[in-house]
Amino acid sequence: MKRQTVTVNLPVHIPDELSALSKTLTDVLFNIESLYKLQLKGDISIREERRIWNDIPDTLGSANIPETHIQNLEKGIFDLYPITINSKQGQMDLVIGKVFASEGDSISYYSGVAGVVNNSYKAVIDKFDSKLHLLCQKLSTISPNETKSIKDKAPKIKCLDVFSLAGAFDVLHKPICIFFSGENSENISTLSNMTVFINLYSARFKALTTEIAKSCLLGSELLENLSDSSISDLLLIWLRGHDVGHFIGVDKLGEEMSQFDKDYMILHELKSDMIALYSFRLYWEDLLGDGLLEKIYFLTFAEMLRYIRRGDLLGHPDSASAYLAWRYFESSGVIEYDSDLLKFNISFELLEESVSDFTNELLGIFKDGNVEAARELVKRYGSLENMDEGDLFPRACGENLRKVLDNKDIAYYIDYSFQTK
């Protein structure tokens, strides 16, 4: 059975001064799209690839893009290449290049995105980052010296209101953020820049995650009363918490296991998920005051279900992480199934202690480099493999979870109809 897709109309305001430029950037993305399609067919010579790529500087040159950008672009790409164009009315970003995509495991595919820079959320990120030192101090396995460097390790973050996608970005599992090296080849492994597609992220949450929450979780009205800006704030806070979580803690596990080992990748996602959940309690008086703390907890569980619902958990470490977290919270009593209402109930009273215990267990496994404990944790809740190709859920998935997730009326994917003036 083909999975359902929902299409969302997405208005994007483009300043008048940048309207002509937006068309130019969209034209560039047509080049990226053509390169991507030729890649998929396996029907492109190096000469043809270079010809299409080298058409891009000509297109940008006709739009008066600064010559320095064009010259750098002509030198070639090694990951994603960002171009920021400034005007009195605002900024516009074009990001093009090659990224790893779901179609090809280790194959890098042409991708591109164009959008208007949205600085409305900078204060949210700055306020979150202002307590990173406190977060590190609260986590008992962190050394004092490490607290000074976390903010420097985490990628710089920028938000875009996207108006066009191309190539591997425009596939079913459309991304809501990208990481890239910021033009410095020596930084390609550290991915020092992060761009969040904030309008796509919020639209996906409203179209997919809130519908899953209504179907599966008691108390879903918590999410119905949120404004669009509050949803975006909460999603960014969660994303930033997860993002910095990757850089917190000693990682001897990576020295004992290949960093491409599936168990290692799953546990790295799980550690970051738990650190994000742990971090929220630090902001209940400012960022997450007026009841927002409970709402971001609820949002997190709703997103867990969306990730699990994707299926193929071994192919998606973030989905496997969500599944393991869900099963852990079931075992600790945070999640209980209401057999009368056929939905899950979240106990916020038990949540914070449960998060603390799990976070410290994970940090300890990474700090000690304990491979045996790492593999035991991944297997603790049964196999992550699907029963068969047509089954979305792992073999050990409980019937209650299967029932509430297997709702054919809720879309699995989202598509966007961009509406610009």
DRENDO-1510 file (C-alpha; in Angstrom, 1 decimal, always signed):
<recs>
REC; n; res; u; v; w
REC; 1; MET; +0.0; +0.0; +0.0 .
REC; 2; LYS; +1.4; +3.4; -1.0 .
REC; 3; ARG; +1.9; +5.7; +1.9 .
REC; 4; GLN; -0.2; +8.9; +1.9 .
REC; 5; THR; +1.3; +12.3; +1.3 .
REC; 6; VAL; -0.3; +15.6; +2.4 .
REC; 7; THR; +0.3; +18.8; +0.5 .
REC; 8; VAL; +0.5; +22.0; +2.5 .
REC; 9; ASN; +0.3; +25.5; +1.1 .
REC; 10; LEU; +3.2; +27.5; +2.4 .
REC; 11; PRO; +3.1; +31.3; +2.0 .
REC; 12; VAL; +6.6; +32.8; +1.9 .
REC; 13; HIS; +7.1; +36.6; +2.1 .
REC; 14; ILE; +9.9; +37.8; -0.2 .
REC; 15; PRO; +10.9; +41.5; +0.2 .
REC; 16; ASP; +10.2; +43.5; -3.0 .
REC; 17; GLU; +13.9; +44.3; -3.3 .
REC; 18; LEU; +14.7; +40.6; -3.5 .
REC; 19; SER; +11.9; +39.3; -5.7 .
REC; 20; ALA; +14.0; +39.3; -8.9 .
REC; 21; LEU; +16.8; +37.5; -7.1 .
REC; 22; SER; +14.4; +34.8; -5.9 .
REC; 23; LYS; +13.6; +33.9; -9.5 .
REC; 24; THR; +17.4; +33.7; -10.2 .
REC; 25; LEU; +18.0; +31.4; -7.3 .
REC; 26; THR; +15.0; +29.2; -8.4 .
REC; 27; ASP; +16.6; +29.0; -11.8 .
REC; 28; VAL; +19.9; +27.8; -10.3 .
REC; 29; LEU; +17.9; +25.1; -8.4 .
REC; 30; PHE; +16.6; +23.9; -11.8 .
REC; 31; ASN; +20.3; +23.1; -12.7 .
REC; 32; ILE; +20.7; +21.2; -9.4 .
REC; 33; GLU; +17.5; +19.3; -10.1 .
REC; 34; SER; +18.7; +18.3; -13.6 .
REC; 35; LEU; +22.1; +17.1; -12.1 .
REC; 36; TYR; +20.3; +15.1; -9.5 .
REC; 37; LYS; +18.0; +13.3; -12.0 .
REC; 38; LEU; +20.9; +12.5; -14.3 .
REC; 39; GLN; +22.8; +11.1; -11.2 .
REC; 40; LEU; +19.9; +8.8; -10.4 .
REC; 41; LYS; +19.8; +7.5; -13.9 .
REC; 42; GLY; +23.5; +6.9; -13.9 .
REC; 43; ASP; +23.6; +8.7; -17.2 .
REC; 44; ILE; +25.9; +11.6; -16.8 .
REC; 45; SER; +29.5; +12.1; -17.9 .
REC; 46; ILE; +32.0; +14.2; -16.0 .
REC; 47; ARG; +32.1; +16.6; -18.9 .
REC; 48; GLU; +28.3; +17.0; -18.8 .
REC; 49; GLU; +28.2; +17.3; -15.0 .
REC; 50; ARG; +30.8; +20.1; -15.2 .
REC; 51; ARG; +29.0; +21.9; -18.0 .
REC; 52; ILE; +25.7; +22.0; -16.0 .
REC; 53; TRP; +27.5; +23.0; -12.8 .
REC; 54; ASN; +29.4; +25.8; -14.6 .
REC; 55; ASP; +26.2; +27.3; -15.9 .
REC; 56; ILE; +25.4; +28.3; -12.3 .
REC; 57; PRO; +28.0; +31.1; -12.0 .
REC; 58; ASP; +26.8; +32.5; -15.3 .
REC; 59; THR; +23.2; +32.6; -13.9 .
REC; 60; LEU; +24.4; +34.2; -10.7 .
REC; 61; GLY; +26.6; +36.7; -12.5 .
REC; 62; SER; +23.6; +38.0; -14.4 .
REC; 63; ALA; +21.9; +38.8; -11.1 .
REC; 64; ASN; +24.8; +40.8; -9.8 .
REC; 65; ILE; +25.9; +38.3; -7.2 .
REC; 66; PRO; +29.2; +39.4; -5.7 .
REC; 67; GLU; +32.1; +38.2; -7.9 .
REC; 68; THR; +33.9; +36.6; -4.9 .
REC; 69; HIS; +31.0; +34.1; -4.5 .
REC; 70; ILE; +31.1; +33.2; -8.2 .
REC; 71; GLN; +34.8; +32.7; -8.3 .
REC; 72; ASN; +34.7; +30.4; -5.2 .
REC; 73; LEU; +31.9; +28.5; -6.7 .
REC; 74; GLU; +33.8; +27.9; -9.9 .
REC; 75; LYS; +36.6; +26.2; -7.9 .
REC; 76; GLY; +34.2; +23.4; -7.2 .
REC; 77; ILE; +32.5; +21.9; -4.2 .
REC; 78; PHE; +33.3; +19.4; -1.5 .
REC; 79; ASP; +30.1; +19.5; +0.5 .
REC; 80; LEU; +27.4; +22.2; +0.5 .
REC; 81; TYR; +28.2; +25.7; -0.8 .
REC; 82; PRO; +26.4; +28.6; +0.9 .
REC; 83; ILE; +25.8; +32.0; -0.7 .
REC; 84; THR; +24.2; +34.8; +1.3 .
REC; 85; ILE; +22.9; +37.9; -0.5 .
REC; 86; ASN; +22.3; +41.1; +1.5 .
REC; 87; SER; +19.9; +43.9; +0.8 .
REC; 88; LYS; +18.4; +46.8; +2.8 .
REC; 89; GLN; +15.2; +44.8; +3.2 .
REC; 90; GLY; +16.8; +41.5; +4.3 .
REC; 91; GLN; +18.9; +38.5; +3.4 .
REC; 92; MET; +18.5; +35.6; +1.0 .
REC; 93; ASP; +20.4; +32.3; +1.1 .
REC; 94; LEU; +21.2; +29.8; -1.6 .
REC; 95; VAL; +22.8; +26.5; -0.5 .
REC; 96; ILE; +23.8; +24.1; -3.2 .
REC; 97; GLY; +26.1; +21.1; -3.5 .
REC; 98; LYS; +26.2; +17.4; -2.6 .
REC; 99; VAL; +25.0; +15.6; +0.5 .
REC; 100; PHE; +24.5; +12.0; +1.5 .
REC; 101; ALA; +20.9; +11.1; +0.7 .
REC; 102; SER; +18.6; +8.2; +1.5 .
REC; 103; GLU; +18.8; +6.8; -2.0 .
REC; 104; GLY; +22.4; +5.7; -1.8 .
REC; 105; ASP; +23.8; +5.1; +1.6 .
REC; 106; SER; +27.3; +6.5; +1.2 .
REC; 107; ILE; +26.7; +8.2; -2.2 .
REC; 108; SER; +26.6; +12.0; -2.2 .
REC; 109; TYR; +23.8; +13.5; -4.3 .
REC; 110; TYR; +23.2; +17.0; -5.7 .
REC; 111; SER; +20.9; +19.1; -3.5 .
REC; 112; GLY; +19.8; +22.7; -3.1 .
REC; 113; VAL; +17.6; +25.1; -1.2 .
REC; 114; ALA; +16.8; +28.8; -1.4 .
REC; 115; GLY; +15.1; +30.9; +1.2 .
REC; 116; VAL; +14.8; +34.2; +3.0 .
REC; 117; VAL; +16.9; +34.5; +6.2 .
REC; 118; ASN; +14.6; +34.6; +9.3 .
REC; 119; ASN; +16.4; +36.3; +12.2 .
REC; 120; SER; +13.3; +36.2; +14.5 .
REC; 121; TYR; +14.5; +33.2; +16.4 .
REC; 122; LYS; +18.1; +34.3; +17.1 .
REC; 123; ALA; +17.1; +35.4; +20.6 .
REC; 124; VAL; +15.7; +31.9; +21.4 .
REC; 125; ILE; +18.9; +30.2; +20.4 .
REC; 126; ASP; +21.1; +32.7; +22.3 .
REC; 127; LYS; +19.0; +32.3; +25.5 .
REC; 128; PHE; +19.3; +28.5; +25.2 .
REC; 129; ASP; +23.0; +28.7; +24.7 .
REC; 130; SER; +23.5; +31.0; +27.7 .
REC; 131; LYS; +22.8; +28.0; +30.0 .
REC; 132; LEU; +24.9; +25.4; +28.3 .
REC; 133; HIS; +27.6; +25.7; +31.1 .
REC; 134; LEU; +24.9; +25.0; +33.7 .
REC; 135; LEU; +23.6; +22.0; +31.7 .
REC; 136; CYS; +27.1; +20.5; +31.6 .
REC; 137; GLN; +27.5; +21.1; +35.4 .
REC; 138; LYS; +24.3; +19.3; +36.1 .
REC; 139; LEU; +25.3; +16.2; +34.2 .
REC; 140; SER; +27.6; +14.4; +36.7 .
REC; 141; THR; +29.8; +12.7; +34.1 .
REC; 142; ILE; +31.0; +16.0; +32.5 .
REC; 143; SER; +34.4; +17.3; +33.4 .
REC; 144; PRO; +34.6; +21.0; +34.5 .
REC; 145; ASN; +37.0; +21.9; +31.6 .
REC; 146; GLU; +34.5; +20.6; +29.1 .
REC; 147; THR; +31.8; +23.2; +30.0 .
REC; 148; LYS; +33.8; +26.0; +28.4 .
REC; 149; SER; +34.0; +24.4; +25.0 .
REC; 150; ILE; +30.5; +23.1; +24.3 .
REC; 151; LYS; +29.2; +26.3; +22.7 .
REC; 152; ASP; +32.2; +26.5; +20.4 .
REC; 153; LYS; +31.8; +22.9; +19.4 .
REC; 154; ALA; +28.1; +23.2; +18.4 .
REC; 155; PRO; +27.4; +24.4; +14.9 .
REC; 156; LYS; +26.4; +28.0; +14.2 .
REC; 157; ILE; +22.7; +28.1; +13.5 .
REC; 158; LYS; +20.7; +30.1; +10.9 .
REC; 159; CYS; +17.0; +29.9; +10.1 .
REC; 160; LEU; +15.5; +30.2; +6.6 .
REC; 161; ASP; +12.0; +30.6; +5.3 .
REC; 162; VAL; +12.4; +28.3; +2.3 .
REC; 163; PHE; +10.8; +29.0; -1.0 .
REC; 164; SER; +12.4; +26.4; -3.2 .
REC; 165; LEU; +14.0; +22.9; -2.8 .
REC; 166; ALA; +15.8; +20.8; -5.4 .
REC; 167; GLY; +17.5; +17.5; -5.8 .
REC; 168; ALA; +17.9; +15.1; -2.8 .
REC; 169; PHE; +16.3; +17.7; -0.5 .
REC; 170; ASP; +13.1; +17.4; -2.5 .
REC; 171; VAL; +12.4; +13.7; -1.7 .
REC; 172; LEU; +9.8; +12.1; +0.5 .
REC; 173; HIS; +11.7; +12.5; +3.8 .
REC; 174; LYS; +12.3; +16.2; +3.2 .
REC; 175; PRO; +14.9; +17.5; +5.7 .
REC; 176; ILE; +14.1; +20.3; +8.1 .
REC; 177; CYS; +17.8; +21.3; +8.6 .
REC; 178; ILE; +21.2; +20.8; +7.0 .
REC; 179; PHE; +24.7; +20.8; +8.3 .
REC; 180; PHE; +27.7; +21.8; +6.2 .
REC; 181; SER; +31.3; +22.9; +6.7 .
REC; 182; GLY; +31.1; +26.6; +6.0 .
REC; 183; GLU; +33.5; +26.5; +3.0 .
REC; 184; ASN; +36.5; +25.3; +5.0 .
REC; 185; SER; +37.6; +22.0; +3.7 .
REC; 186; GLU; +39.4; +21.1; +6.9 .
REC; 187; ASN; +36.1; +21.5; +8.8 .
REC; 188; ILE; +34.1; +19.1; +6.6 .
REC; 189; SER; +34.0; +16.4; +9.3 .
REC; 190; THR; +33.0; +18.8; +12.0 .
REC; 191; LEU; +30.1; +20.4; +10.1 .
REC; 192; SER; +30.4; +23.8; +11.7 .
REC; 193; ASN; +27.3; +25.4; +10.2 .
REC; 194; MET; +23.6; +24.5; +10.6 .
REC; 195; THR; +20.7; +25.9; +8.6 .
REC; 196; VAL; +17.2; +25.2; +9.8 .
REC; 197; PHE; +14.3; +25.4; +7.4 .
REC; 198; ILE; +12.0; +26.8; +10.0 .
REC; 199; ASN; +8.9; +27.3; +8.0 .
REC; 200; LEU; +9.1; +23.7; +6.7 .
REC; 201; TYR; +9.8; +22.4; +10.2 .
REC; 202; SER; +6.8; +24.1; +11.7 .
REC; 203; ALA; +4.5; +23.1; +8.7 .
REC; 204; ARG; +5.6; +19.4; +9.0 .
REC; 205; PHE; +4.9; +19.4; +12.7 .
REC; 206; LYS; +1.4; +20.9; +12.3 .
REC; 207; ALA; +0.5; +18.7; +9.4 .
REC; 208; LEU; +1.9; +15.3; +10.6 .
REC; 209; THR; +2.9; +15.3; +14.3 .
REC; 210; THR; -0.1; +17.0; +15.7 .
REC; 211; GLU; -2.4; +14.6; +13.8 .
REC; 212; ILE; -0.4; +11.7; +15.2 .
REC; 213; ALA; -0.7; +13.2; +18.7 .
REC; 214; LYS; -4.5; +13.5; +18.4 .
REC; 215; SER; -4.8; +9.9; +17.3 .
REC; 216; CYS; -2.3; +8.4; +19.8 .
REC; 217; LEU; -1.9; +10.6; +22.9 .
REC; 218; LEU; -4.2; +11.6; +25.7 .
REC; 219; GLY; -3.9; +15.4; +26.4 .
REC; 220; SER; -3.1; +16.3; +22.7 .
REC; 221; GLU; -5.1; +19.6; +23.2 .
REC; 222; LEU; -1.8; +20.9; +24.8 .
REC; 223; LEU; -0.5; +21.3; +21.2 .
REC; 224; GLU; -3.7; +22.8; +19.8 .
REC; 225; ASN; -3.5; +26.0; +21.8 .
REC; 226; LEU; +0.0; +26.9; +20.6 .
REC; 227; SER; +0.5; +29.8; +18.3 .
REC; 228; ASP; +2.6; +29.4; +15.1 .
REC; 229; SER; +5.5; +31.3; +16.6 .
REC; 230; SER; +5.4; +29.2; +19.8 .
REC; 231; ILE; +5.5; +26.0; +17.8 .
REC; 232; SER; +8.6; +27.3; +16.0 .
REC; 233; ASP; +10.2; +28.4; +19.3 .
REC; 234; LEU; +9.6; +25.0; +20.9 .
REC; 235; LEU; +10.9; +23.0; +17.8 .
REC; 236; LEU; +14.0; +25.1; +17.7 .
REC; 237; ILE; +14.6; +24.7; +21.5 .
REC; 238; TRP; +14.3; +20.9; +21.0 .
REC; 239; LEU; +16.5; +20.8; +18.0 .
REC; 240; ARG; +19.2; +22.9; +19.7 .
REC; 241; GLY; +19.1; +20.7; +22.7 .
REC; 242; HIS; +19.5; +17.6; +20.6 .
REC; 243; ASP; +22.2; +19.3; +18.5 .
REC; 244; VAL; +24.4; +20.2; +21.5 .
REC; 245; GLY; +23.8; +16.8; +23.0 .
REC; 246; HIS; +26.0; +15.3; +20.4 .
REC; 247; PHE; +29.0; +17.3; +21.8 .
REC; 248; ILE; +28.4; +16.7; +25.5 .
REC; 249; GLY; +30.3; +14.0; +27.4 .
REC; 250; VAL; +33.4; +12.0; +26.9 .
REC; 251; ASP; +33.2; +9.6; +24.0 .
REC; 252; LYS; +35.5; +6.6; +24.4 .
REC; 253; LEU; +32.8; +4.5; +22.8 .
REC; 254; GLY; +33.7; +6.0; +19.4 .
REC; 255; GLU; +37.3; +4.7; +20.0 .
REC; 256; GLU; +36.1; +1.2; +20.6 .
REC; 257; MET; +33.4; +1.0; +17.9 .
REC; 258; SER; +33.3; +2.2; +14.3 .
REC; 259; GLN; +31.5; +5.5; +14.1 .
REC; 260; PHE; +29.5; +3.9; +11.2 .
REC; 261; ASP; +28.5; +1.0; +13.4 .
REC; 262; LYS; +24.6; +1.0; +13.5 .
REC; 263; ASP; +24.5; +0.5; +17.3 .
REC; 264; TYR; +26.9; +3.4; +17.9 .
REC; 265; MET; +24.9; +5.7; +15.6 .
REC; 266; ILE; +21.7; +4.8; +17.3 .
REC; 267; LEU; +23.1; +5.4; +20.8 .
REC; 268; HIS; +24.6; +8.7; +19.8 .
REC; 269; GLU; +21.1; +9.8; +18.7 .
REC; 270; LEU; +19.6; +8.5; +21.9 .
REC; 271; LYS; +22.1; +10.2; +24.1 .
REC; 272; SER; +21.4; +13.5; +22.3 .
REC; 273; ASP; +17.6; +13.0; +22.6 .
REC; 274; MET; +17.9; +12.4; +26.3 .
REC; 275; ILE; +20.2; +15.4; +26.9 .
REC; 276; ALA; +17.7; +17.6; +25.1 .
REC; 277; LEU; +14.9; +16.3; +27.3 .
REC; 278; TYR; +17.1; +16.8; +30.4 .
REC; 279; SER; +18.0; +20.4; +29.4 .
REC; 280; PHE; +14.4; +21.7; +29.3 .
REC; 281; ARG; +14.0; +21.8; +33.1 .
REC; 282; LEU; +16.7; +24.5; +33.2 .
REC; 283; TYR; +14.4; +26.9; +31.3 .
REC; 284; TRP; +11.1; +26.7; +33.1 .
REC; 285; GLU; +11.4; +30.2; +34.4 .
REC; 286; ASP; +12.3; +31.9; +31.1 .
REC; 287; LEU; +12.2; +30.2; +27.8 .
REC; 288; LEU; +9.7; +27.5; +28.9 .
REC; 289; GLY; +7.6; +29.5; +31.4 .
REC; 290; ASP; +3.8; +29.8; +31.4 .
REC; 291; GLY; +3.2; +26.1; +30.9 .
REC; 292; LEU; +5.5; +25.7; +27.9 .
REC; 293; LEU; +7.7; +23.2; +29.7 .
REC; 294; GLU; +4.9; +20.6; +29.8 .
REC; 295; LYS; +4.1; +21.4; +26.2 .
REC; 296; ILE; +7.7; +20.8; +25.0 .
REC; 297; TYR; +7.7; +17.5; +26.8 .
REC; 298; PHE; +4.5; +16.5; +25.1 .
REC; 299; LEU; +5.8; +17.7; +21.7 .
REC; 300; THR; +8.8; +15.4; +22.2 .
REC; 301; PHE; +6.7; +12.3; +22.7 .
REC; 302; ALA; +4.5; +13.2; +19.7 .
REC; 303; GLU; +7.7; +13.5; +17.6 .
REC; 304; MET; +8.9; +10.2; +18.9 .
REC; 305; LEU; +5.8; +8.6; +17.5 .
REC; 306; ARG; +6.3; +10.3; +14.1 .
REC; 307; TYR; +9.9; +9.0; +13.9 .
REC; 308; ILE; +8.8; +5.5; +14.9 .
REC; 309; ARG; +6.0; +5.6; +12.3 .
REC; 310; ARG; +8.6; +6.0; +9.5 .
REC; 311; GLY; +9.5; +2.4; +9.8 .
REC; 312; ASP; +12.9; +0.8; +8.7 .
REC; 313; LEU; +14.4; +1.6; +12.1 .
REC; 314; LEU; +17.8; +0.1; +11.3 .
REC; 315; GLY; +18.0; +2.4; +8.3 .
REC; 316; HIS; +17.2; +5.5; +10.3 .
REC; 317; PRO; +19.3; +5.8; +13.6 .
REC; 318; ASP; +17.1; +8.7; +14.7 .
REC; 319; SER; +13.9; +6.6; +14.3 .
REC; 320; ALA; +15.6; +3.7; +16.2 .
REC; 321; SER; +16.5; +6.1; +18.9 .
REC; 322; ALA; +12.9; +7.3; +19.2 .
REC; 323; TYR; +11.8; +3.7; +19.5 .
REC; 324; LEU; +14.3; +2.8; +22.2 .
REC; 325; ALA; +13.4; +5.9; +24.1 .
REC; 326; TRP; +9.7; +5.1; +23.9 .
REC; 327; ARG; +10.2; +1.5; +25.1 .
REC; 328; TYR; +12.4; +2.8; +28.0 .
REC; 329; PHE; +9.7; +5.2; +29.1 .
REC; 330; GLU; +7.1; +2.4; +28.9 .
REC; 331; SER; +9.3; +0.3; +31.2 .
REC; 332; SER; +9.8; +3.1; +33.7 .
REC; 333; GLY; +6.1; +3.9; +33.9 .
REC; 334; VAL; +6.2; +7.3; +32.2 .
REC; 335; ILE; +4.1; +6.0; +29.3 .
REC; 336; GLU; +1.0; +3.9; +30.0 .
REC; 337; TYR; -1.6; +2.6; +27.6 .
REC; 338; ASP; -5.3; +3.4; +28.4 .
REC; 339; SER; -7.2; +0.3; +27.1 .
REC; 340; ASP; -10.5; +2.1; +27.3 .
REC; 341; LEU; -9.6; +5.2; +25.4 .
REC; 342; LEU; -7.1; +3.3; +23.1 .
REC; 343; LYS; -4.4; +6.0; +23.6 .
REC; 344; PHE; -1.2; +6.4; +25.5 .
REC; 345; ASN; -0.9; +8.6; +28.6 .
REC; 346; ILE; +2.3; +10.5; +29.6 .
REC; 347; SER; +3.1; +10.9; +33.3 .
REC; 348; PHE; +4.9; +14.2; +33.6 .
REC; 349; GLU; +5.4; +13.5; +37.4 .
REC; 350; LEU; +7.7; +10.6; +36.6 .
REC; 351; LEU; +9.4; +12.0; +33.6 .
REC; 352; GLU; +12.2; +14.1; +34.9 .
REC; 353; GLU; +13.6; +11.5; +37.2 .
REC; 354; SER; +13.4; +8.9; +34.5 .
REC; 355; VAL; +15.2; +11.2; +32.0 .
REC; 356; SER; +18.0; +11.8; +34.5 .
REC; 357; ASP; +18.5; +8.1; +35.1 .
REC; 358; PHE; +18.6; +7.3; +31.4 .
REC; 359; THR; +20.8; +10.2; +30.5 .
REC; 360; ASN; +23.4; +9.3; +33.1 .
REC; 361; GLU; +23.4; +5.7; +32.0 .
REC; 362; LEU; +24.0; +6.7; +28.4 .
REC; 363; LEU; +26.8; +9.2; +29.3 .
REC; 364; GLY; +28.4; +6.5; +31.4 .
REC; 365; ILE; +28.5; +4.0; +28.5 .
REC; 366; PHE; +30.1; +6.6; +26.3 .
REC; 367; LYS; +32.6; +7.7; +28.9 .
REC; 368; ASP; +33.7; +4.1; +29.8 .
REC; 369; GLY; +33.7; +3.0; +26.1 .
REC; 370; ASN; +31.7; +0.0; +27.3 .
REC; 371; VAL; +30.8; -1.9; +24.0 .
REC; 372; GLU; +29.1; -4.7; +25.8 .
REC; 373; ALA; +26.8; -2.4; +27.6 .
REC; 374; ALA; +26.1; -0.4; +24.4 .
REC; 375; ARG; +25.0; -3.4; +22.5 .
REC; 376; GLU; +23.0; -4.7; +25.4 .
REC; 377; LEU; +21.1; -1.5; +25.6 .
REC; 378; VAL; +20.2; -1.5; +21.9 .
REC; 379; LYS; +18.9; -5.1; +22.2 .
REC; 380; ARG; +17.2; -4.5; +25.6 .
REC; 381; TYR; +13.8; -4.0; +24.0 .
REC; 382; GLY; +14.1; -6.7; +21.3 .
REC; 383; SER; +15.1; -6.7; +17.7 .
REC; 384; LEU; +14.9; -3.5; +15.7 .
REC; 385; GLU; +14.5; -5.4; +12.5 .
REC; 386; ASN; +11.1; -5.5; +10.8 .
REC; 387; MET; +9.1; -8.7; +10.6 .
REC; 388; ASP; +9.0; -8.4; +6.8 .
REC; 389; GLU; +9.4; -5.9; +4.0 .
REC; 390; GLY; +5.8; -4.7; +4.3 .
REC; 391; ASP; +5.8; -4.3; +8.1 .
REC; 392; LEU; +6.6; -0.8; +9.4 .
REC; 393; PHE; +7.4; -1.8; +13.0 .
REC; 394; PRO; +10.1; -4.0; +14.6 .
REC; 395; ARG; +9.5; -7.5; +15.7 .
REC; 396; ALA; +9.3; -6.7; +19.4 .
REC; 397; CYS; +6.9; -3.8; +18.9 .
REC; 398; GLY; +3.9; -4.2; +21.2 .
REC; 399; GLU; +0.4; -4.5; +19.8 .
REC; 400; ASN; -0.8; -1.4; +21.5 .
REC; 401; LEU; +1.9; +0.7; +19.8 .
REC; 402; ARG; +1.1; -0.9; +16.5 .
REC; 403; LYS; -2.6; -0.2; +16.8 .
REC; 404; VAL; -2.3; +3.5; +17.5 .
REC; 405; LEU; +0.4; +4.1; +14.9 .
REC; 406; ASP; -1.3; +2.1; +12.1 .
REC; 407; ASN; -3.8; +4.9; +11.2 .
REC; 408; LYS; -4.1; +5.0; +7.4 .
REC; 409; ASP; -6.0; +8.4; +7.6 .
REC; 410; ILE; -2.8; +10.2; +8.7 .
REC; 411; ALA; -0.3; +11.0; +6.1 .
REC; 412; TYR; +3.3; +9.7; +6.3 .
REC; 413; TYR; +4.9; +12.4; +4.1 .
REC; 414; ILE; +4.5; +16.1; +3.5 .
REC; 415; ASP; +4.9; +18.1; +0.3 .
REC; 416; TYR; +4.9; +21.9; +0.0 .
REC; 417; SER; +3.2; +24.2; -2.4 .
REC; 418; PHE; +5.3; +27.4; -2.0 .
REC; 419; GLN; +3.3; +30.6; -2.5 .
REC; 420; THR; +5.3; +33.7; -3.1 .
REC; 421; LYS; +4.5; +37.2; -4.3 .
</recs>
